[in-house]
């Protein structure tokens, strides 16, 4: 497999999730003036977090059913193109689940500036994880991946 770039596929997405979650909390603590009134924020946060965990878990389960790796650092280990289950509505349900969990954290803090780490997470993940994975999937699965990419959006 050809190298995908010296900065691509270097940081595990789970580590990015933890860093973004800590940044959300840090921003909320450093900028209390950006707090917003969000009625029901605990319920909103809980719903987003539970749905996010479920979406990510369903993605991992579908990978297991297809007997392929969930290791995002080594796309060359992917043995099949997974398009069933939650992959029918998102090409990246595990990352979408992470994003929903982070949005739950933002709701929990009720701080408008806490959206910034979520935006940074989504942009970084798209550029340095998802796009390199997509290049590899295109090389590996060709027309099948093209057809899938036409049917299903990257995030939702």
C-alpha positions in Angstrom: 0.0 0.0 0.0 1.2 3.4 -0.9 1.7 5.9 2.0 -1.3 8.2 2.4 0.7 11.2 3.6 2.9 12.0 6.5 0.1 13.6 8.6 -2.8 11.4 7.5 -4.0 8.5 9.5 -1.7 9.4 12.4 -4.0 10.1 15.3 -6.5 7.5 16.3 -10.1 8.8 16.1 -10.9 7.6 19.6 -8.0 9.8 20.9 -9.4 12.7 18.9 -12.8 12.1 20.5 -11.3 12.3 24.0 -9.2 15.4 23.1 -12.3 17.2 21.7 -14.4 16.2 24.7 -11.8 17.7 27.0 -11.6 20.8 24.8 -15.4 21.2 25.0 -15.2 21.1 28.8 -12.2 23.5 28.8 -13.8 26.0 26.6 -16.9 26.0 28.7 -14.8 26.6 31.8 -12.7 29.4 30.2 -15.7 31.2 28.6 -18.6 31.1 31.0 -19.9 34.3 29.3 -20.7 32.2 26.2 -23.2 30.1 28.1 -26.7 29.9 26.6 -30.1 29.1 28.0 -30.9 25.6 26.8 -34.0 24.3 28.5 -33.8 20.5 28.9 -30.1 20.5 28.2 -29.5 17.4 30.3 -32.1 15.4 28.3 -30.8 16.7 25.0 -27.3 15.8 26.0 -28.3 12.4 27.2 -30.3 11.7 24.0 -27.4 12.8 21.7 -24.8 10.8 23.7 -27.0 7.6 23.8 -27.8 7.9 20.1 -24.2 8.6 19.3 -23.0 5.6 21.2 -25.6 3.4 19.5 -24.8 4.6 16.0 -21.0 4.0 16.6 -21.7 0.6 18.1 -24.0 -0.5 15.3 -21.2 0.5 12.9 -18.7 -1.7 14.8 -21.2 -4.5 14.9 -21.7 -4.4 11.2 -18.0 -4.5 10.6 -17.9 -7.6 12.8 -20.7 -9.2 10.8 -18.7 -8.7 7.7 -15.6 -10.0 9.4 -13.5 -6.9 8.6 -11.4 -4.7 10.8 -12.5 -1.7 12.7 -8.9 -0.4 13.0 -9.0 3.1 11.5 -5.3 3.4 11.4 -4.8 0.6 8.9 -7.4 0.7 6.1 -5.3 -1.8 4.2 -6.6 -4.4 6.6 -10.2 -3.9 5.4 -11.3 -7.1 3.7 -14.8 -6.1 2.4 -16.8 -3.1 1.5 -19.5 -2.7 4.2 -22.7 -1.1 2.9 -25.3 -2.7 5.0 -27.0 -1.7 8.3 -26.1 1.8 9.4 -23.7 2.1 6.5 -26.8 2.4 4.4 -27.3 6.0 5.7 -23.8 7.1 6.5 -20.4 6.0 5.1 -18.9 6.8 8.4 -21.4 5.9 11.2 -18.7 5.3 13.8 -17.4 8.9 13.3 -20.9 10.2 13.1 -21.5 8.5 16.5 -18.5 10.3 17.9 -19.7 13.6 16.5 -23.1 13.1 18.2 -21.5 12.3 21.5 -19.5 15.5 21.2 -22.6 17.5 20.4 -24.1 15.9 23.5 -21.2 17.3 25.5 -21.9 20.8 24.0 -25.5 20.5 25.0 -24.4 19.5 28.5 -22.2 22.5 28.9 -24.8 24.8 27.2 -21.9 26.9 25.9 -22.0 28.3 22.4 -18.2 28.4 22.1 -18.0 24.7 22.9 -19.1 24.1 19.4 -15.6 25.1 18.2 -13.9 21.9 19.3 -16.7 19.9 17.6 -16.1 21.8 14.4 -12.3 21.3 14.7 -12.9 17.6 15.3 -15.2 17.2 12.2 -12.8 19.1 10.0 -9.7 17.3 11.1 -11.3 13.9 11.0 -12.6 14.6 7.5 -9.3 15.8 6.1 -6.8 13.5 7.9 -8.9 10.3 8.4 -11.9 10.1 6.2 -10.5 11.4 2.9 -7.4 9.1 3.1 -9.7 6.2 3.9 -11.9 7.1 1.0 -8.9 7.2 -1.3 -7.9 3.7 -0.2 -11.4 2.3 -0.5 -11.6 3.7 -4.1 -8.3 1.9 -5.0 -9.4 -1.3 -3.3 -13.1 -1.6 -4.3 -13.2 0.6 -7.5 -16.7 0.8 -9.1 -18.4 -0.8 -6.1 -17.1 2.0 -3.9 -18.0 4.6 -6.5 -21.6 3.3 -6.6 -21.8 3.3 -2.8 -20.4 6.8 -2.6 -23.0 8.0 -5.0 -25.8 6.5 -2.9 -24.7 7.3 0.6 -23.4 10.6 2.1 -20.1 10.9 3.9 -21.6 11.9 7.2 -25.4 11.9 7.0 
